[in-house]
C-alpha cells in the first residue's frame, strides 16, 4: 500500500529560465490550458507566458479560493529617493484543479517577504510603508502605497511620507 503519492516533476518544456541560484519549490498546470503552468521558485512566481518571474516582493496580494489563484502584482508609479510608490497592477487569475503545494508556497513566501509594514494617517489621506526582503539582496526594499484619495503630490504628503520611510528605515537598521 502506498501512503504517499509522489507528484511528477515539472516537464522540461514547461521549465522557466531559472537564475543560477533559483530552484522550483512548487508548480501546477492551469486548468484552462494544461500546457501552461504556474511555477513557484525560491525567488518568485513564474506565470504562464511570462518573460520574467514576478518576485515575491513584487506581489501585493495573493488569494486562493480553493480552486482559483488570484495574483495582484505591485507596479511602480514613482521612484523617490530611498523608496518606491506602488499601485496595484492588473489582477491575474488561474484555475488550478490539482494545486498541490502551490497556494501554500505562494502565501508563505509573499508573507515572508514582508519584513516591516505600518499604516499611517497623513495631513490628507493615509499611507502604508512597507519594507520587503528581496532574494539575493542585502537589506530591505522600501515602498509606500497611498490610500485611495490621498493627494500623493501635495508637499505636506511628500514631506510626511519621506519622514515615515526614514523613521522605518532607521528602526529596522537598528534591529539588524
Secondary structure in CASP SS format (residue, H / E / C, confidence):
PFRMAT SS
TARGET T0000
AUTHOR 0000-0000-0000
METHOD secondary structure of the structure
MODEL  1
X C 1.00
X C 1.00
X C 1.00
X C 1.00
X C 1.00
X C 1.00
X C 1.00
X C 1.00
X C 1.00
X C 1.00
X C 1.00
X H 1.00
X H 1.00
X H 1.00
X C 1.00
X C 1.00
X C 1.00
X C 1.00
X C 1.00
X C 1.00
X C 1.00
X C 1.00
X C 1.00
X E 1.00
X E 1.00
X E 1.00
X E 1.00
X E 1.00
X E 1.00
X E 1.00
X C 1.00
X C 1.00
X E 1.00
X E 1.00
X E 1.00
X E 1.00
X E 1.00
X E 1.00
X E 1.00
X E 1.00
X E 1.00
X C 1.00
X C 1.00
X E 1.00
X E 1.00
X E 1.00
X C 1.00
X C 1.00
X C 1.00
X C 1.00
X C 1.00
X C 1.00
X C 1.00
X E 1.00
X E 1.00
X H 1.00
X H 1.00
X H 1.00
X E 1.00
X E 1.00
X E 1.00
X E 1.00
X E 1.00
X E 1.00
X C 1.00
X C 1.00
X C 1.00
X E 1.00
X E 1.00
X E 1.00
X E 1.00
X E 1.00
X E 1.00
X E 1.00
X E 1.00
X E 1.00
X E 1.00
X E 1.00
X E 1.00
X E 1.00
X C 1.00
X C 1.00
X E 1.00
X E 1.00
X E 1.00
X E 1.00
X E 1.00
X E 1.00
X E 1.00
X E 1.00
X E 1.00
X E 1.00
X E 1.00
X E 1.00
X E 1.00
X C 1.00
X C 1.00
X C 1.00
X C 1.00
X C 1.00
X C 1.00
X H 1.00
X H 1.00
X H 1.00
X H 1.00
X H 1.00
X H 1.00
X H 1.00
X H 1.00
X H 1.00
X H 1.00
X H 1.00
X H 1.00
X E 1.00
X E 1.00
X E 1.00
X E 1.00
X E 1.00
X E 1.00
X E 1.00
X E 1.00
X C 1.00
X C 1.00
X C 1.00
X C 1.00
X E 1.00
X E 1.00
X E 1.00
X E 1.00
X E 1.00
X E 1.00
X E 1.00
X E 1.00
X C 1.00
X C 1.00
X C 1.00
X C 1.00
X C 1.00
X C 1.00
X E 1.00
X E 1.00
X E 1.00
X E 1.00
X E 1.00
X E 1.00
X E 1.00
X C 1.00
X C 1.00
X C 1.00
X C 1.00
X C 1.00
X C 1.00
X C 1.00
X C 1.00
X H 1.00
X H 1.00
X H 1.00
X H 1.00
X H 1.00
X H 1.00
X H 1.00
X H 1.00
X H 1.00
X H 1.00
X H 1.00
X H 1.00
X H 1.00
X H 1.00
X H 1.00
X H 1.00
X H 1.00
X H 1.00
X H 1.00
X H 1.00
X H 1.00
X C 1.00
END
